[in-house]
Amino acid sequence: MVTARAARRFPLSDESSASATTLADVLHSRAFRITLMSVAIVVVVALVAVVVAAVVVVRRPLPQTGGTVTIPGLSADVTVTRDARGIPTIGAASTHDLFMAQGFVAAQDRFFEMDYRRHVTAGRLSELVGENEDALEADKVIRTFGWRNVAEQEWQLLEPSTREALQAYADGVNAYLKGKAPSQIALEYTVLGLQVHVGSPEPWDPIDSLAWLKAMAWDLRGNYDDELERATTYGSVRDVAKVDELFPTYPQDLNAPILAAGDETITTQTALHTDEVDLGGDAVQAAFAQAQAAMDAVPHLLGVGEGIGSNSWVVSGDLTADGHPILANDPHLGISAPGIWMQVGLRCTTVSSGCPYDVSGFSFAGFPGVVIGHNADLAWGLTNLGADVTDFFLERVDGNRTQRDDEWEPITTRTEVIKVNGGDDVTIEVRETAHGPIVSDVLDLAAVSDAPLPDGSARRGYEVALAWTALAPGRTADAVISIDLAKDAEDIARVGRLLEVPSQNIVFATADGHIGYQAPGRIPVRAAVVGDVPSDGTWPRPGWDSAYDWQGYVDSEQMPHATDPEDGFIVAANQQVTPAGQGPFLTKDWDYGYRSQLIREGLEDLLADGHKVTVADMNTLQTDEHNPFADVLVPSLLALDIDDPYDDDGQELLRTWDHVSSADSAAAAYFAAVWSTLLRLAFADDLPDGHGPDGGSRWLEVVRGLLDDPDSPWWDDRTTPGVVEGRDEVLTRAMVTARNELTVQLGTDATDWRWGRLHTAAPEHPVLGGSSIPGLVRDFVNPDPIAVGGGSSIINATAWNASEGYDVTAAPSMRMVVDLGDLDSSTWVNLTGSSGHPASNHYADQFGAWAAGETFPWPFTSAAVTADASRRLILRPEAASSS
């Protein structure tokens, strides 16, 4: 059957076109319901006409990528070349023109993505998509946070050069939008127009760019999920020590921190005595449940949960084939169509103090500059530091006031009006305490203000407020612009002082041979308070006791950093930064380091016997699929006897398995099923509903510890009265159950199973990808799923949630390897493609290569970029055009 997907295969250039036919005409045409069995000539003609009309409609928003376009506001011609994958390199004579052209090109390729993001970050999603419960809940929470309000306050804090870049970028976006109907800008507006009113998009504002940084900070915020999970788990087990068993200490004797032992400054904390706080009461647990629901309502533009992290490493030139450093980076974020990153090169035609940019890498559509990449002097990569920058404060509330020590303080309020496209306005009252916005009542869930307190009083209730460093104005935008000009460790240190949220590990390498690491971020200092519940940020805090208030922030000069370490390489993959007790306190909730240790060991293996590493070696290491879960668990599984030969089929696969979770591995499929079943049997009965184990590195460390304790109460399944299960019984049952489940899913013959049949990457459009969208449109905007290998805590980190299924939930959102000795020998690949237009040839043209672990050449020098160019567009000032 012919569908609109055929439009993507038409041999036409990515140029815009116009048609009076609307997508509504196409979708409602009978021709789309006529099968190829039809033989009547009139039916065939109608079918062809409708398909042609569909092609015109879906291709209308494709931008002009060749010839000349006049843009008022430019001071001179700007050249935009694009390579075979549509990746732009922009050359301009001035900084203003460079960023203005970047805004123009971003709008050409990704404006709907930008528009969607700004509606989300301003709490205005309902204005875009209409009456939708999820959109309205998201708007309520984000208005409560006040992301855009904070962004507006940041504007005056920024360097004049940063404000100029943001304004020039906005001017470029608006130059592209001027005079265009929504259907000329993006297909998504045409589809939305079938259900809601769609007018011309409002002009882009620099604050729209700044607000995007809040969404980035939110998804990379650290241990917020662990903090709430501790509190809700406590509601089930009622024992702090027992809860802590599910959050073990980082195994630094097994998995190395980023930095080795050294003379780091220790941030001291003063021990204080205070009242104890009972987190187990019904009122408290109800408040936490409301807070969790509010947090879950926020759309995740970068991704959230198991697998959100990154790999990065840098190797000294002493250990490389060409004698210069090599840097690798692949951030692990949620998968979407289009992908999160937009590749771009930004080049001043003559690099000078007046126009200093010569940088290439990965940017965010909607923000000027390059976020991760390299210039001629320095390459850098980012991974999530995971610092604890949020705390939930349990507040004692009496009407419109909250307790603080022996006094009661007023709760501040503000009114927010949410406009709903095609519906009535929704008004909410946002309340804030001294600690931050109250999030526990933002979704109008069941009130808890009348529930009794642990002390027996029924007069007051509990609410939950969120303290988060990103809710204070900062200068992260300065950091993004500044890093593009960095040349050495001193420049990176300055960037580290500016990059307040989200806190990211920065690894870097310089063309003159140095490698280094810098931890940036605005990190709260917490006092050590004596009580039943730890006061280190791992648990919610009693807001009525000022001893629990933040005591300031870690001095940026104390943040961990290193240059040219003795072993010649640095690995930063979300693990603990410094050995325990050294450096400032950052968090206790690290990734547990199995992935980072695999990278470290992979580098050590490559360097054995004097081998000098290459870019190709780094590309291979980025896609390594060795499974550390198998190293821990398979020996115990093979030690057990399964008598039935049918039940034993899966276990037999493990006997010869190399512990590599490749897409074509039968053993990897079986092991994944055993792992998820084991977690369910051992822990689901002890945890609150909706809080099942996600199967990530924390759970690997939990199970590793329990394997040496066969009679631990955690093994016992409380749903089987009168029976007390131990380790061996649970492991055996997990293997037998997994065999039966995979028989249903993949067939009787275990040797025919394949991990990739269970584990697929399926990027989804954020607005048009859901089940409520007509299948024709959904198929067109969502790339076909691809079977992939890898998994959670594997270097090729295609994460999955063991409580929800095997589909990929987060993955390497891009991969890059930079050779500082020959920048043109560097490589890169994006998750999907450079374009946000589903009809473009470049919407998902990198997806297959990404899934296969392949990368593309990354030209940087002027000669290489020119040789690689397949399209050339001149952006011309209005005066020059008229003359």
LINTA-V581688 format. One record per residue. N is the residue number from 0. RES is the residue in one letter. PHI is phi as a letter, one per 40 degrees, with the letter a starting at -180 (none if undefined). OMEGA is omega in whole degrees, -180 to 180 (999 if undefined). Layout:
N,RES,PHI,OMEGA ; N,RES,PHI,OMEGA
This chain:
0,M,none,180 ; 1,V,c,180 ; 2,T,b,180 ; 3,A,c,177 ; 4,R,d,179 ; 5,A,c,-180 ; 6,A,d,-179 ; 7,R,c,-177 ; 8,R,b,180 ; 9,F,c,-178 ; 10,P,c,179 ; 11,L,b,176 ; 12,S,c,178 ; 13,D,c,177 ; 14,E,b,-178 ; 15,S,c,177 ; 16,S,a,-175 ; 17,A,b,177 ; 18,S,a,178 ; 19,A,c,179 ; 20,T,c,179 ; 21,T,c,178 ; 22,L,c,177 ; 23,A,c,177 ; 24,D,c,-178 ; 25,V,c,-174 ; 26,L,c,-177 ; 27,H,c,-180 ; 28,S,c,177 ; 29,R,c,-176 ; 30,A,d,-180 ; 31,F,c,-180 ; 32,R,b,-179 ; 33,I,c,-177 ; 34,T,c,180 ; 35,L,c,176 ; 36,M,c,-179 ; 37,S,c,-177 ; 38,V,b,-178 ; 39,A,c,-177 ; 40,I,d,-178 ; 41,V,c,179 ; 42,V,c,179 ; 43,V,c,180 ; 44,V,c,179 ; 45,A,c,180 ; 46,L,c,180 ; 47,V,c,-179 ; 48,A,c,-179 ; 49,V,c,179 ; 50,V,c,178 ; 51,V,c,178 ; 52,A,c,179 ; 53,A,c,179 ; 54,V,c,180 ; 55,V,c,-178 ; 56,V,c,-174 ; 57,V,c,-180 ; 58,R,c,-177 ; 59,R,d,-178 ; 60,P,c,-176 ; 61,L,c,-172 ; 62,P,c,172 ; 63,Q,c,-178 ; 64,T,b,177 ; 65,G,b,180 ; 66,G,g,-175 ; 67,T,b,176 ; 68,V,b,179 ; 69,T,c,179 ; 70,I,b,174 ; 71,P,c,178 ; 72,G,h,175 ; 73,L,c,178 ; 74,S,b,180 ; 75,A,a,178 ; 76,D,c,174 ; 77,V,b,-180 ; 78,T,b,176 ; 79,V,b,175 ; 80,T,b,178 ; 81,R,b,180 ; 82,D,c,-175 ; 83,A,c,179 ; 84,R,b,175 ; 85,G,g,-177 ; 86,I,c,-175 ; 87,P,c,165 ; 88,T,b,-173 ; 89,I,b,177 ; 90,G,b,-176 ; 91,A,a,-178 ; 92,A,c,-179 ; 93,S,b,178 ; 94,T,d,180 ; 95,H,d,-178 ; 96,D,c,-179 ; 97,L,c,-179 ; 98,F,c,175 ; 99,M,c,178 ; 100,A,c,177 ; 101,Q,c,177 ; 102,G,c,179 ; 103,F,c,-177 ; 104,V,c,177 ; 105,A,c,178 ; 106,A,c,176 ; 107,Q,d,-171 ; 108,D,c,-166 ; 109,R,a,-170 ; 110,F,c,-178 ; 111,F,c,175 ; 112,E,d,178 ; 113,M,c,-178 ; 114,D,c,177 ; 115,Y,c,-179 ; 116,R,c,-178 ; 117,R,c,175 ; 118,H,c,178 ; 119,V,c,-173 ; 120,T,c,177 ; 121,A,c,-176 ; 122,G,g,-177 ; 123,R,b,-178 ; 124,L,c,179 ; 125,S,c,176 ; 126,E,c,-177 ; 127,L,c,-170 ; 128,V,b,178 ; 129,G,g,-176 ; 130,E,c,-179 ; 131,N,a,-174 ; 132,E,c,-179 ; 133,D,c,179 ; 134,A,c,-179 ; 135,L,c,179 ; 136,E,c,177 ; 137,A,c,179 ; 138,D,c,-179 ; 139,K,c,-177 ; 140,V,c,-177 ; 141,I,c,173 ; 142,R,c,178 ; 143,T,c,175 ; 144,F,c,-178 ; 145,G,g,-178 ; 146,W,d,-176 ; 147,R,c,177 ; 148,N,d,179 ; 149,V,c,179 ; 150,A,d,179 ; 151,E,c,178 ; 152,Q,c,-178 ; 153,E,c,-173 ; 154,W,d,-176 ; 155,Q,c,179 ; 156,L,c,-171 ; 157,L,c,174 ; 158,E,c,177 ; 159,P,d,-180 ; 160,S,c,178 ; 161,T,c,177 ; 162,R,c,179 ; 163,E,c,178 ; 164,A,c,179 ; 165,L,c,-180 ; 166,Q,c,179 ; 167,A,c,178 ; 168,Y,d,179 ; 169,A,c,179 ; 170,D,c,178 ; 171,G,c,176 ; 172,V,d,-176 ; 173,N,c,175 ; 174,A,c,178 ; 175,Y,c,-177 ; 176,L,c,-171 ; 177,K,d,175 ; 178,G,g,-178 ; 179,K,c,171 ; 180,A,c,180 ; 181,P,d,-179 ; 182,S,c,176 ; 183,Q,c,-175 ; 184,I,c,-177 ; 185,A,a,176 ; 186,L,d,-177 ; 187,E,d,179 ; 188,Y,c,178 ; 189,T,c,180 ; 190,V,c,178 ; 191,L,c,-179 ; 192,G,c,175 ; 193,L,c,-175 ; 194,Q,b,-177 ; 195,V,b,176 ; 196,H,c,178 ; 197,V,b,176 ; 198,G,c,178 ; 199,S,c,179 ; 200,P,d,178 ; 201,E,c,-180 ; 202,P,d,176 ; 203,W,c,-180 ; 204,D,b,178 ; 205,P,d,179 ; 206,I,c,175 ; 207,D,d,178 ; 208,S,c,-179 ; 209,L,c,-179 ; 210,A,c,178 ; 211,W,c,179 ; 212,L,c,178 ; 213,K,c,177 ; 214,A,c,178 ; 215,M,c,180 ; 216,A,c,-178 ; 217,W,c,-177 ; 218,D,c,-178 ; 219,L,b,-166 ; 220,R,c,176 ; 221,G,h,-165 ; 222,N,c,-176 ; 223,Y,d,-180 ; 224,D,c,180 ; 225,D,c,-179 ; 226,E,c,178 ; 227,L,c,-179 ; 228,E,c,175 ; 229,R,d,-177 ; 230,A,c,-179 ; 231,T,c,176 ; 232,T,c,177 ; 233,Y,d,178 ; 234,G,c,179 ; 235,S,c,-173 ; 236,V,c,175 ; 237,R,f,-178 ; 238,D,a,-178 ; 239,V,d,-178 ; 240,A,c,-180 ; 241,K,c,175 ; 242,V,c,-179 ; 243,D,c,177 ; 244,E,c,179 ; 245,L,c,177 ; 246,F,b,-173 ; 247,P,c,177 ; 248,T,c,179 ; 249,Y,d,-175 ; 250,P,c,-173 ; 251,Q,c,174 ; 252,D,c,-179 ; 253,L,b,-176 ; 254,N,b,-172 ; 255,A,c,170 ; 256,P,c,179 ; 257,I,c,-177 ; 258,L,b,177 ; 259,A,c,180 ; 260,A,d,-180 ; 261,G,a,-179 ; 262,D,c,180 ; 263,E,b,177 ; 264,T,c,179 ; 265,I,b,177 ; 266,T,c,-177 ; 267,T,c,177 ; 268,Q,b,-177 ; 269,T,c,179 ; 270,A,c,180 ; 271,L,b,174 ; 272,H,b,-178 ; 273,T,a,177 ; 274,D,c,175 ; 275,E,c,179 ; 276,V,b,180 ; 277,D,c,-180 ; 278,L,c,-174 ; 279,G,c,-178 ; 280,G,c,-179 ; 281,D,c,-179 ; 282,A,c,-180 ; 283,V,c,-179 ; 284,Q,c,177 ; 285,A,c,178 ; 286,A,c,178 ; 287,F,c,179 ; 288,A,c,177 ; 289,Q,c,178 ; 290,A,c,179 ; 291,Q,c,180 ; 292,A,c,178 ; 293,A,c,-180 ; 294,M,c,-178 ; 295,D,c,-178 ; 296,A,c,-176 ; 297,V,c,175 ; 298,P,c,-178 ; 299,H,b,-176 ; 300,L,c,176 ; 301,L,b,-177 ; 302,G,h,-178 ; 303,V,a,173 ; 304,G,g,-177 ; 305,E,d,176 ; 306,G,g,178 ; 307,I,c,-177 ; 308,G,a,179 ; 309,S,a,167 ; 310,N,b,168 ; 311,S,a,173 ; 312,W,a,-180 ; 313,V,a,-176 ; 314,V,b,180 ; 315,S,c,177 ; 316,G,c,177 ; 317,D,c,-175 ; 318,L,b,-177 ; 319,T,b,-176 ; 320,A,c,-177 ; 321,D,c,176 ; 322,G,g,179 ; 323,H,b,-179 ; 324,P,c,172 ; 325,I,b,-180 ; 326,L,b,178 ; 327,A,b,-179 ; 328,N,a,171 ; 329,D,a,180 ; 330,P,c,-179 ; 331,H,c,-175 ; 332,L,b,178 ; 333,G,c,-180 ; 334,I,b,-176 ; 335,S,a,175 ; 336,A,b,-2 ; 337,P,c,179 ; 338,G,c,-174 ; 339,I,c,-171 ; 340,W,c,173 ; 341,M,b,-180 ; 342,Q,c,-178 ; 343,V,a,169 ; 344,G,b,-180 ; 345,L,b,-172 ; 346,R,b,168 ; 347,C,c,-177 ; 348,T,c,170 ; 349,T,b,-178 ; 350,V,c,-177 ; 351,S,a,178 ; 352,S,c,178 ; 353,G,c,178 ; 354,C,a,-167 ; 355,P,c,-169 ; 356,Y,c,172 ; 357,D,a,-166 ; 358,V,a,-179 ; 359,S,a,179 ; 360,G,i,-173 ; 361,F,b,180 ; 362,S,b,170 ; 363,F,b,173 ; 364,A,c,-177 ; 365,G,h,-180 ; 366,F,a,-178 ; 367,P,c,176 ; 368,G,g,178 ; 369,V,b,-176 ; 370,V,c,178 ; 371,I,b,179 ; 372,G,i,180 ; 373,H,a,167 ; 374,N,b,-178 ; 375,A,c,-173 ; 376,D,b,-170 ; 377,L,a,172 ; 378,A,b,180 ; 379,W,a,175 ; 380,G,b,-179 ; 381,L,b,168 ; 382,T,b,-177 ; 383,N,c,177 ; 384,L,c,179 ; 385,G,g,-180 ; 386,A,c,-179 ; 387,D,c,-177 ; 388,V,b,177 ; 389,T,b,171 ; 390,D,a,173 ; 391,F,c,179 ; 392,F,b,175 ; 393,L,c,-174 ; 394,E,b,170 ; 395,R,c,-172 ; 396,V,b,175 ; 397,D,b,-177 ; 398,G,g,-178 ; 399,N,b,178 ; 400,R,b,-178 ; 401,T,b,-175 ; 402,Q,c,173 ; 403,R,b,-175 ; 404,D,f,-177 ; 405,D,c,-178 ; 406,E,b,176 ; 407,W,b,-178 ; 408,E,b,178 ; 409,P,c,172 ; 410,I,c,178 ; 411,T,c,-179 ; 412,T,b,171 ; 413,R,a,-178 ; 414,T,b,177 ; 415,E,b,178 ; 416,V,b,-179 ; 417,I,b,178 ; 418,K,c,-178 ; 419,V,b,-180 ; 420,N,c,-180 ; 421,G,g,-179 ; 422,G,b,180 ; 423,D,c,174 ; 424,D,c,177 ; 425,V,b,-179 ; 426,T,b,177 ; 427,I,b,173 ; 428,E,b,179 ; 429,V,c,-179 ; 430,R,b,180 ; 431,E,b,172 ; 432,T,b,178 ; 433,A,c,-177 ; 434,H,c,-179 ; 435,G,i,-178 ; 436,P,c,175 ; 437,I,c,-176 ; 438,V,b,-173 ; 439,S,c,-179 ; 440,D,b,-170 ; 441,V,c,-178 ; 442,L,b,-179 ; 443,D,f,176 ; 444,L,c,-178 ; 445,A,d,-177 ; 446,A,c,178 ; 447,V,b,-174 ; 448,S,c,-179 ; 449,D,c,-179 ; 450,A,c,-178 ; 451,P,c,176 ; 452,L,c,178 ; 453,P,d,-179 ; 454,D,c,176 ; 455,G,g,-179 ; 456,S,c,178 ; 457,A,b,-173 ; 458,R,c,-174 ; 459,R,b,180 ; 460,G,b,179 ; 461,Y,b,169 ; 462,E,b,-180 ; 463,V,b,177 ; 464,A,b,-179 ; 465,L,b,170 ; 466,A,c,-176 ; 467,W,a,-176 ; 468,T,d,-178 ; 469,A,c,178 ; 470,L,c,170 ; 471,A,b,-178 ; 472,P,d,-179 ; 473,G,a,-172 ; 474,R,b,179 ; 475,T,c,179 ; 476,A,c,175 ; 477,D,d,-179 ; 478,A,c,-178 ; 479,V,c,179 ; 480,I,c,-176 ; 481,S,c,-175 ; 482,I,c,179 ; 483,D,c,-179 ; 484,L,b,-176 ; 485,A,c,-179 ; 486,K,b,-174 ; 487,D,a,-177 ; 488,A,c,179 ; 489,E,c,177 ; 490,D,c,179 ; 491,I,c,177 ; 492,A,c,178 ; 493,R,c,176 ; 494,V,d,180 ; 495,G,c,178 ; 496,R,c,-178 ; 497,L,c,-175 ; 498,L,c,-173 ; 499,E,c,178 ; 500,V,a,-8 ; 501,P,c,180 ; 502,S,c,-175 ; 503,Q,b,167 ; 504,N,c,175 ; 505,I,b,168 ; 506,V,b,-176 ; 507,F,a,176 ; 508,A,a,-178 ; 509,T,b,-180 ; 510,A,c,179 ; 511,D,c,165 ; 512,G,h,-178 ; 513,H,c,172 ; 514,I,b,-178 ; 515,G,a,-180 ; 516,Y,a,175 ; 517,Q,a,173 ; 518,A,c,176 ; 519,P,b,171 ; 520,G,h,173 ; 521,R,c,-171 ; 522,I,b,-180 ; 523,P,c,170 ; 524,V,b,-178 ; 525,R,b,177 ; 526,A,c,175 ; 527,A,c,-176 ; 528,V,b,-179 ; 529,V,c,179 ; 530,G,i,-178 ; 531,D,c,-177 ; 532,V,b,-180 ; 533,P,d,-178 ; 534,S,b,-174 ; 535,D,c,180 ; 536,G,g,180 ; 537,T,c,-180 ; 538,W,b,173 ; 539,P,d,-170 ; 540,R,b,176 ; 541,P,c,-177 ; 542,G,c,-179 ; 543,W,c,-180 ; 544,D,b,-175 ; 545,S,c,177 ; 546,A,c,-179 ; 547,Y,c,180 ; 548,D,c,175 ; 549,W,c,-176 ; 550,Q,b,-176 ; 551,G,h,-177 ; 552,Y,b,178 ; 553,V,c,177 ; 554,D,c,-177 ; 555,S,d,179 ; 556,E,c,180 ; 557,Q,c,-177 ; 558,M,c,-175 ; 559,P,d,178 ; 560,H,a,179 ; 561,A,a,175 ; 562,T,b,175 ; 563,D,f,179 ; 564,P,c,-174 ; 565,E,c,-176 ; 566,D,c,170 ; 567,G,g,175 ; 568,F,a,178 ; 569,I,b,177 ; 570,V,b,177 ; 571,A,b,-177 ; 572,A,b,174 ; 573,N,g,179 ; 574,Q,c,177 ; 575,Q,d,-174 ; 576,V,c,-177 ; 577,T,b,175 ; 578,P,d,-178 ; 579,A,d,179 ; 580,G,g,179 ; 581,Q,b,-179 ; 582,G,g,178 ; 583,P,c,176 ; 584,F,c,-179 ; 585,L,b,177 ; 586,T,a,168 ; 587,K,b,-172 ; 588,D,c,177 ; 589,W,c,156 ; 590,D,d,-170 ; 591,Y,c,164 ; 592,G,g,180 ; 593,Y,c,179 ; 594,R,c,-180 ; 595,S,c,-180 ; 596,Q,c,176 ; 597,L,c,178 ; 598,I,c,-180 ; 599,R,d,-179 ; 600,E,c,177 ; 601,G,c,177 ; 602,L,c,179 ; 603,E,c,178 ; 604,D,c,179 ; 605,L,c,-175 ; 606,L,c,-180 ; 607,A,c,178 ; 608,D,g,173 ; 609,G,g,179 ; 610,H,c,176 ; 611,K,b,-172 ; 612,V,c,-177 ; 613,T,b,174 ; 614,V,d,178 ; 615,A,c,176 ; 616,D,d,-179 ; 617,M,c,176 ; 618,N,c,179 ; 619,T,c,-180 ; 620,L,c,-180 ; 621,Q,c,-177 ; 622,T,b,177 ; 623,D,c,-174 ; 624,E,b,175 ; 625,H,c,-171 ; 626,N,b,-180 ; 627,P,c,176 ; 628,F,c,180 ; 629,A,c,178 ; 630,D,d,-177 ; 631,V,c,-165 ; 632,L,b,-173 ; 633,V,d,178 ; 634,P,d,179 ; 635,S,c,179 ; 636,L,c,-178 ; 637,L,c,180 ; 638,A,c,-177 ; 639,L,c,180 ; 640,D,b,172 ; 641,I,b,-171 ; 642,D,c,-176 ; 643,D,c,-178 ; 644,P,c,177 ; 645,Y,c,179 ; 646,D,c,-176 ; 647,D,c,-175 ; 648,D,d,-180 ; 649,G,c,180 ; 650,Q,c,179 ; 651,E,c,177 ; 652,L,c,-177 ; 653,L,c,-174 ; 654,R,c,-178 ; 655,T,b,-177 ; 656,W,c,178 ; 657,D,c,179 ; 658,H,g,176 ; 659,V,b,-178 ; 660,S,c,177 ; 661,S,c,-177 ; 662,A,c,-177 ; 663,D,c,-177 ; 664,S,c,174 ; 665,A,c,-179 ; 666,A,c,180 ; 667,A,c,178 ; 668,A,c,180 ; 669,Y,c,-178 ; 670,F,c,178 ; 671,A,c,179 ; 672,A,c,177 ; 673,V,c,-178 ; 674,W,c,-178 ; 675,S,c,179 ; 676,T,c,178 ; 677,L,d,-179 ; 678,L,c,179 ; 679,R,c,-178 ; 680,L,c,-174 ; 681,A,c,-167 ; 682,F,b,-173 ; 683,A,c,-178 ; 684,D,c,-178 ; 685,D,c,-173 ; 686,L,b,178 ; 687,P,c,177 ; 688,D,d,180 ; 689,G,g,-178 ; 690,H,b,178 ; 691,G,c,-179 ; 692,P,c,177 ; 693,D,c,174 ; 694,G,g,-178 ; 695,G,c,-172 ; 696,S,c,179 ; 697,R,c,-179 ; 698,W,c,173 ; 699,L,c,179 ; 700,E,c,176 ; 701,V,c,-177 ; 702,V,c,178 ; 703,R,d,178 ; 704,G,c,-177 ; 705,L,c,180 ; 706,L,c,178 ; 707,D,c,-179 ; 708,D,b,-172 ; 709,P,c,-178 ; 710,D,b,179 ; 711,S,d,177 ; 712,P,d,179 ; 713,W,c,-180 ; 714,W,c,-174 ; 715,D,c,177 ; 716,D,c,-176 ; 717,R,c,178 ; 718,T,c,178 ; 719,T,b,-177 ; 720,P,d,178 ; 721,G,g,180 ; 722,V,b,177 ; 723,V,b,-179 ; 724,E,c,174 ; 725,G,b,-176 ; 726,R,d,-172 ; 727,D,c,180 ; 728,E,c,-180 ; 729,V,c,179 ; 730,L,c,179 ; 731,T,c,180 ; 732,R,c,179 ; 733,A,c,-180 ; 734,M,c,-179 ; 735,V,c,180 ; 736,T,c,179 ; 737,A,c,178 ; 738,R,c,-179 ; 739,N,c,-179 ; 740,E,c,-179 ; 741,L,c,174 ; 742,T,c,178 ; 743,V,c,-174 ; 744,Q,c,-170 ; 745,L,b,178 ; 746,G,h,-174 ; 747,T,c,-176 ; 748,D,c,-176 ; 749,A,c,-179 ; 750,T,c,178 ; 751,D,c,180 ; 752,W,c,177 ; 753,R,a,179 ; 754,W,d,-178 ; 755,G,c,176 ; 756,R,c,176 ; 757,L,c,-166 ; 758,H,b,-177 ; 759,T,b,174 ; 760,A,c,-176 ; 761,A,b,177 ; 762,P,d,-176 ; 763,E,b,177 ; 764,H,c,-174 ; 765,P,c,-178 ; 766,V,b,-174 ; 767,L,b,-175 ; 768,G,c,-173 ; 769,G,c,-175 ; 770,S,c,-180 ; 771,S,c,-180 ; 772,I,c,178 ; 773,P,d,-175 ; 774,G,d,-180 ; 775,L,c,179 ; 776,V,c,-178 ; 777,R,d,179 ; 778,D,c,-176 ; 779,F,c,-174 ; 780,V,c,179 ; 781,N,b,177 ; 782,P,d,178 ; 783,D,d,179 ; 784,P,d,179 ; 785,I,b,175 ; 786,A,c,-179 ; 787,V,b,171 ; 788,G,c,-180 ; 789,G,g,-180 ; 790,G,i,-179 ; 791,S,c,179 ; 792,S,f,172 ; 793,I,b,-178 ; 794,I,d,171 ; 795,N,c,-162 ; 796,A,c,174 ; 797,T,c,-169 ; 798,A,c,174 ; 799,W,a,-177 ; 800,N,b,-173 ; 801,A,c,179 ; 802,S,c,-173 ; 803,E,b,-178 ; 804,G,h,-172 ; 805,Y,b,-178 ; 806,D,c,-180 ; 807,V,c,178 ; 808,T,b,177 ; 809,A,a,-173 ; 810,A,a,172 ; 811,P,d,-176 ; 812,S,c,171 ; 813,M,a,172 ; 814,R,b,175 ; 815,M,a,172 ; 816,V,b,-176 ; 817,V,b,175 ; 818,D,c,-177 ; 819,L,c,177 ; 820,G,c,179 ; 821,D,a,-174 ; 822,L,d,178 ; 823,D,c,176 ; 824,S,c,178 ; 825,S,c,-178 ; 826,T,b,177 ; 827,W,a,174 ; 828,V,a,178 ; 829,N,b,-179 ; 830,L,c,-177 ; 831,T,b,-179 ; 832,G,a,-175 ; 833,S,c,-173 ; 834,S,b,173 ; 835,G,c,-180 ; 836,H,c,-178 ; 837,P,d,-179 ; 838,A,c,-177 ; 839,S,c,173 ; 840,N,c,-175 ; 841,H,b,179 ; 842,Y,c,-178 ; 843,A,a,-174 ; 844,D,c,175 ; 845,Q,b,-173 ; 846,F,c,-180 ; 847,G,c,178 ; 848,A,c,178 ; 849,W,d,-178 ; 850,A,c,-179 ; 851,A,c,-179 ; 852,G,g,-180 ; 853,E,c,176 ; 854,T,b,-178 ; 855,F,b,174 ; 856,P,c,-177 ; 857,W,b,-179 ; 858,P,c,180 ; 859,F,b,-178 ; 860,T,c,-177 ; 861,S,d,-179 ; 862,A,c,-179 ; 863,A,c,179 ; 864,V,c,179 ; 865,T,c,-179 ; 866,A,c,-176 ; 867,D,c,-173 ; 868,A,c,175 ; 869,S,b,177 ; 870,R,b,-179 ; 871,R,a,179 ; 872,L,b,176 ; 873,I,b,172 ; 874,L,c,-169 ; 875,R,b,176 ; 876,P,c,-177 ; 877,E,c,-178 ; 878,A,c,180 ; 879,A,c,-180 ; 880,S,c,-177 ; 881,S,c,-179 ; 882,S,c,999
